[in-house]
């Protein structure tokens, strides 16, 4: 996949993750904390601002199939490191506040 083709995907994914001025509860398992698929957050925006979302940070990642997951101040993302003819799947972890790689 061409690097320029990945950029819009990464930008969109981060734009969805980062406008968390309101802290949300973690969903540590399928269908939420109680596995009942009930989302009880309050203060959710009904519309976006006319000037769009503020991007807090960006980082280059490889192609992948899943969405980023935010848990306890960390952003987890699965992607691939490509070195033709081989590819390695990996899980990357970033600090939510800065975008720096974390462990």
C-alpha positions, -999 to +999 in steps of 0.1 A: +000+000+000+013+034-010+023+057+019+000+085+006-030+061+006-025+053+043-023+089+054-061+097+051-069+065+070-045+074+098-058+110+100-094+098+101-086+072+128-067+097+150-094+124+145-120+100+159-098+091+188-084+124+199-112+148+205-117+133+239-121+164+260-147+144+279-131+113+294-149+081+284-150+049+303-128+020+291-144-009+273-119-036+284-139-065+267-164-073+240-197-054+245-184-032+273-175-035+310-206-055+318-208-073+285-243-059+281-236-035+252-249-005+273-231+028+268-239+052+297-216+082+288-230+117+292-220+150+276-215+135+241-213+160+212-243+159+189-225+179+161-189+187+154-175+223+153-176+241+119-138+243+119-134+206+125-116+185+151-083+196+166-056+169+159-034+165+189-007+143+175+001+121+145+024+091+140+032+069+110+019+034+111+017+005+087-015-009+071-038-028+094-074-041+098-085-030+132-094+004+147-073+020+175-083+012+210-079+036+239-075+021+274-061+038+306-043+066+287-028+043+261-037+039+224-033+004+211-031-002+173-024-033+153-006-028+120+020-045+098+057-038+092+063-045+055+097-055+042+089-072+009+084-101+004+076-105+041+053-087+066+051-088+103+019-081+123+025-061+154+007-043+182+019-007+188+012+012+220+012+050+222+007+074+251-027+090+246-016+125+257+016+128+235+015+101+209+049+089+220+055+051+217+048+035+251+052+001+266 
